[in-house]
Amino acid sequence: MTELQKVFKPAATIAVVIPCYNVAAHIAQVIQGLPSYISWIIAVDDCSRDDTAGILEQLQTENPQLVYLRHEVNQGVGGAMLSGYQKALELGAEIIVKLDGDGQMDPENIEPLIRPILRGKAEFTKGNRFRDFRALRAMPLGRRIGNLGLSFIIKAASGYWNIFDPTNGFTAIKNETLAVLDYSKIHKRYYFETSMLQELYFVNAVVQDVPMKARYGDEISGLSTIQTLFEFPPKLLLAFFRRIILKYYLIDFNVASLFIMVGLPLFCAGLAYGLFSYYRYVSMDVGAPTGTVVIPTLMIILGFQLLLSAISYDVNNYPQKNNGVD
């Protein structure tokens, strides 16, 4: 624990929720390493098959701040977090931090993670391991590539174009924001972090990245690359269309709504007309008239420009503080 952590006394009740699944080798060290200003430690054993339950029961007798919950049926990291979040709200926590039980997350980062919330600059904060290039080398190559690829897609699906490393699970959230989220829309397994961002967007929550070092030891990730490739893209595509329809046609209607309404049909119609004309005249082995070439070309260009304008509007209109004051 750093000297700054010893004197740091946030003006809020802080709870740390730790989802636990087969973390017997790490959980005691994780809990013992938490800073002294934490009011509540909520450990949720998600039906572990090792000695996690026994260790947590023993730690609970030694630490009055520790609240131990256990799932009789495995629900996934999201299910464990939802149970922990509900308990934290019952206990009156004002800021709730998510910290994994496998030792991947450094407790020293809790302080910078909650500072933007304490200062009123954000309602939800998350770690970003891609700011520290030297520490990033310690991250497995597969995870680096996967995070880079997913980051852009999740930006589009969630609407938070200002963030990076979106699958980072080291997060903090304000209690008022957590209380208004629709839990039924939050995924209970490895899509949890992404689904949280998607639901935060609809309550207009301000999300901020907090730079932190990547830390990996002998733990094994439960999320496989194959699982990510097959499970995430369909969910992200559906989330993207849901966000556009709700944000630009049901919740609000603005200039981007018009750009999409006009640009998308124009682009698709021009593309379809151009391909049809090309096939038709090639099959007849004659040259296409100038007008037949120009009309679909103009439709495609105009439609594409309108869609680009809609994208530009969307990129610059993620939820953010109005005053812009630090």
QUIMOPE-V565354 format. One record per residue. N is the residue number from 1. RES is the residue in three letters. OMEGA is omega in whole degrees, -180 to 180 (NA if undefined). NEAR is the number of other C-alpha atoms within 12 Angstrom. Layout:
<<N/RES/OMEGA/NEAR> <N/RES/OMEGA/NEAR>>
//
This chain:
<<1/MET/-178/19> <2/THR/178/17> <3/GLU/-180/10> <4/LEU/178/16> <5/GLN/-178/21> <6/LYS/-178/16> <7/VAL/-178/13> <8/PHE/180/21> <9/LYS/-178/19> <10/PRO/-179/28> <11/ALA/-180/18> <12/ALA/176/23> <13/THR/-175/25> <14/ILE/173/40> <15/ALA/175/43> <16/VAL/177/48> <17/VAL/-178/48> <18/ILE/174/51> <19/PRO/-173/47> <20/CYS/173/47> <21/TYR/-180/39> <22/ASN/-178/31> <23/VAL/-178/37> <24/ALA/-177/28> <25/ALA/-172/24> <26/HIS/-166/29> <27/ILE/-180/38> <28/ALA/-180/30> <29/GLN/179/22> <30/VAL/-178/31> <31/ILE/-179/40> <32/GLN/-179/23> <33/GLY/-179/25> <34/LEU/-179/39> <35/PRO/-173/31> <36/SER/-177/29> <37/TYR/178/28> <38/ILE/-178/36> <39/SER/-177/30> <40/TRP/174/37> <41/ILE/-177/44> <42/ILE/-180/46> <43/ALA/-178/46> <44/VAL/178/47> <45/ASP/-176/42> <46/ASP/178/35> <47/CYS/179/26> <48/SER/180/29> <49/ARG/176/18> <50/ASP/-175/19> <51/ASP/180/21> <52/THR/-178/31> <53/ALA/-180/30> <54/GLY/180/23> <55/ILE/-180/26> <56/LEU/177/40> <57/GLU/178/24> <58/GLN/180/19> <59/LEU/-180/26> <60/GLN/178/23> <61/THR/-178/14> <62/GLU/-173/15> <63/ASN/-179/21> <64/PRO/178/16> <65/GLN/-175/27> <66/LEU/174/32> <67/VAL/-175/32> <68/TYR/175/36> <69/LEU/179/33> <70/ARG/173/29> <71/HIS/177/26> <72/GLU/177/16> <73/VAL/-180/15> <74/ASN/-178/22> <75/GLN/-178/26> <76/GLY/-176/30> <77/VAL/179/39> <78/GLY/177/35> <79/GLY/178/36> <80/ALA/-179/41> <81/MET/179/46> <82/LEU/176/39> <83/SER/179/31> <84/GLY/178/39> <85/TYR/-180/43> <86/GLN/179/26> <87/LYS/180/30> <88/ALA/178/40> <89/LEU/177/29> <90/GLU/-179/18> <91/LEU/178/24> <92/GLY/178/21> <93/ALA/180/32> <94/GLU/175/32> <95/ILE/-177/43> <96/ILE/-178/48> <97/VAL/173/48> <98/LYS/180/45> <99/LEU/-179/41> <100/ASP/-177/39> <101/GLY/-175/45> <102/ASP/176/30> <103/GLY/-180/32> <104/GLN/-173/32> <105/MET/-178/37> <106/ASP/-180/32> <107/PRO/178/37> <108/GLU/180/29> <109/ASN/179/35> <110/ILE/-179/42> <111/GLU/178/38> <112/PRO/-179/30> <113/LEU/-177/42> <114/ILE/-177/45> <115/ARG/180/32> <116/PRO/178/30> <117/ILE/178/38> <118/LEU/-179/28> <119/ARG/179/18> <120/GLY/-179/26> <121/LYS/-178/27> <122/ALA/172/35> <123/GLU/-179/40> <124/PHE/178/45> <125/THR/-180/47> <126/LYS/180/43> <127/GLY/174/40> <128/ASN/-177/36> <129/ARG/-175/37> <130/PHE/177/31> <131/ARG/-177/19> <132/ASP/-173/18> <133/PHE/179/16> <134/ARG/179/14> <135/ALA/-178/19> <136/LEU/180/24> <137/ARG/180/20> <138/ALA/179/20> <139/MET/178/24> <140/PRO/-175/20> <141/LEU/-179/13> <142/GLY/179/18> <143/ARG/179/28> <144/ARG/-179/26> <145/ILE/-180/18> <146/GLY/179/27> <147/ASN/179/28> <148/LEU/-179/23> <149/GLY/-178/22> <150/LEU/-174/29> <151/SER/-178/31> <152/PHE/-178/25> <153/ILE/-179/30> <154/ILE/174/38> <155/LYS/-178/34> <156/ALA/-177/34> <157/ALA/-175/37> <158/SER/-176/44> <159/GLY/179/45> <160/TYR/-179/39> <161/TRP/-176/32> <162/ASN/-175/29> <163/ILE/175/38> <164/PHE/-177/34> <165/ASP/-172/41> <166/PRO/180/43> <167/THR/177/38> <168/ASN/-176/41> <169/GLY/179/39> <170/PHE/-171/44> <171/THR/172/48> <172/ALA/-177/45> <173/ILE/178/46> <174/LYS/-175/41> <175/ASN/180/31> <176/GLU/179/23> <177/THR/180/32> <178/LEU/-175/34> <179/ALA/-176/27> <180/VAL/178/21> <181/LEU/176/27> <182/ASP/-176/20> <183/TYR/-178/24> <184/SER/-179/15> <185/LYS/-178/23> <186/ILE/-176/29> <187/HIS/-175/28> <188/LYS/-179/25> <189/ARG/-168/27> <190/TYR/176/30> <191/TYR/-174/35> <192/PHE/-176/33> <193/GLU/-179/36> <194/THR/180/43> <195/SER/175/37> <196/MET/179/44> <197/LEU/-180/51> <198/GLN/-180/43> <199/GLU/176/37> <200/LEU/-180/37> <201/TYR/-176/38> <202/PHE/173/32> <203/VAL/176/25> <204/ASN/-180/27> <205/ALA/177/35> <206/VAL/-178/36> <207/VAL/-179/42> <208/GLN/174/37> <209/ASP/174/36> <210/VAL/-179/35> <211/PRO/176/28> <212/MET/-178/32> <213/LYS/173/27> <214/ALA/-179/31> <215/ARG/179/29> <216/TYR/179/21> <217/GLY/-177/17> <218/ASP/180/13> <219/GLU/-180/21> <220/ILE/179/19> <221/SER/179/22> <222/GLY/-178/17> <223/LEU/-178/22> <224/SER/178/16> <225/THR/-180/21> <226/ILE/179/13> <227/GLN/179/16> <228/THR/-177/25> <229/LEU/-176/18> <230/PHE/-174/14> <231/GLU/-173/19> <232/PHE/-174/32> <233/PRO/179/24> <234/PRO/180/18> <235/LYS/-179/27> <236/LEU/179/30> <237/LEU/178/19> <238/LEU/180/21> <239/ALA/179/33> <240/PHE/-179/29> <241/PHE/177/20> <242/ARG/-179/24> <243/ARG/-179/32> <244/ILE/-178/31> <245/ILE/-178/21> <246/LEU/-174/20> <247/LYS/-171/30> <248/TYR/-179/27> <249/TYR/179/20> <250/LEU/179/14> <251/ILE/-176/17> <252/ASP/174/16> <253/PHE/-175/17> <254/ASN/-176/19> <255/VAL/178/21> <256/ALA/177/29> <257/SER/178/27> <258/LEU/179/21> <259/PHE/-179/29> <260/ILE/-177/32> <261/MET/-179/23> <262/VAL/-173/24> <263/GLY/-177/29> <264/LEU/177/28> <265/PRO/-179/22> <266/LEU/180/28> <267/PHE/-178/29> <268/CYS/180/24> <269/ALA/178/25> <270/GLY/179/28> <271/LEU/-180/26> <272/ALA/-180/19> <273/TYR/179/24> <274/GLY/179/26> <275/LEU/179/20> <276/PHE/-180/18> <277/SER/179/27> <278/TYR/-180/23> <279/TYR/-178/16> <280/ARG/-176/17> <281/TYR/175/17> <282/VAL/-180/13> <283/SER/177/12> <284/MET/179/11> <285/ASP/176/10> <286/VAL/179/12> <287/GLY/180/16> <288/ALA/176/21> <289/PRO/-178/13> <290/THR/-180/11> <291/GLY/180/13> <292/THR/178/21> <293/VAL/-174/22> <294/VAL/-174/18> <295/ILE/179/23> <296/PRO/178/27> <297/THR/179/26> <298/LEU/179/22> <299/MET/180/27> <300/ILE/-179/28> <301/ILE/-178/22> <302/LEU/179/26> <303/GLY/-180/28> <304/PHE/179/27> <305/GLN/178/21> <306/LEU/178/27> <307/LEU/176/28> <308/LEU/178/20> <309/SER/178/23> <310/ALA/178/27> <311/ILE/179/26> <312/SER/178/20> <313/TYR/-177/22> <314/ASP/-179/31> <315/VAL/-175/23> <316/ASN/-177/16> <317/ASN/170/23> <318/TYR/-179/33> <319/PRO/-180/31> <320/GLN/180/27> <321/LYS/-177/20> <322/ASN/-174/13> <323/ASN/178/8> <324/GLY/-178/11> <325/VAL/177/11> <326/ASP/NA/13>>
//
